[in-house]
Amino acid sequence: MKSPLSGTAKIHSINNNYYIDMIQNTFIHRPITIALFTLVLSQTAILSQAADNYSSVEERRIENTIIEERAKIRKEREEIDLRKKELKALEEGVDKKLAEIDDKLKSLQVLQGKIETLLEEKAAVEQKKIESLAKIYEKMTPAKAALAITGLEQQLASDLLEKMKVKAAAKILDQVSKQKTSEISTTYTTLQIE
């Protein structure tokens, strides 16, 4: 059977059917497509947000760890700086004390030198006096010299006899008691050994 429509009407009819199909497809499929697209976008956003949240939590944890470590390092640096300052103060104190000790040591060395000089001068004066006294004892009679030497300290008696001529010393010791002679002789020989 032939279609009652003419050729132009057929074309319009075909075109209308095409548009109707297209419109029907658009109205039916478009909401489904939009719904699917929206669903995909929302799932992607949810997954992305979940990844971002996971990433953000992990990043925050790492960031907090870094902040804590930086705080520890800063605190350690402050402690080190404080210790450096304390050590520097101690070093300065030690250096100051060492300088004071060096000054005192130099003063003591100067003082020791003066004392040694004075002791040497004193010893020289004493030796001159002993020599002078020995000459006086040599000129005395052996009995009087023996009596005088017996009353002296052993060291002084020994020093006097040492400075005398051997003959005069022998004559004086001959007049002194055996015990005193022995003590003076022991002192004399002990001095010689030292």
Phi, psi and omega in degrees: 000143185269144179288135182289354184274147178282179183298318181289321180294325178297316181298316179296321180295318179294315180297319179296318178299319179298314180294321179297314178299319181294316180294316179298315179298319182294313182289330180274313186278328183299311179300323178293316179297315180296318180297316178296315180299316178297318179297315179297315179298316181294320178294320178297317179296318179296315179296317179296317179294320178297317178295319178296317179298315179297315179297318181294318178296314179297317179296319178296319179297314179295317180298317177297319178298316179297316180298316179297316180296319177298319178296318178298314180298316179299316179296317178298319178297318178298318178296318179297316178299318178297316178295322177299316179297317179298315179297319179297317178297318178296317179299316179297319177297317179295316179300319179296314179297319178298320178296318178297317179297317178300317178298315179295320179297317178297318178298317179295322178295319177297315179297319178298318177301316179296317180296316179299319178297314179297319179295320177296317178297317179297315179299320179296317179296316180298318179297319178296319179295319179296318178298317179296316179294323178298320178296321179296314181295326178298324184280344179283163175291147182305324182293315180292318179297320180296318179297318180292317182293327180298328180278352182273165172296153182298320181298312180295318178299318179296316179297319179297313181296327179295322183279347180278163172293150185301317181298314182294318179297319180296317180296322180291314181297332179294334182270347183272153179298156183298320181296313181295320178299318179297316180296316180295319180295319178297315178298318181297313181291326178296318177296321181294322181291318181296000000 
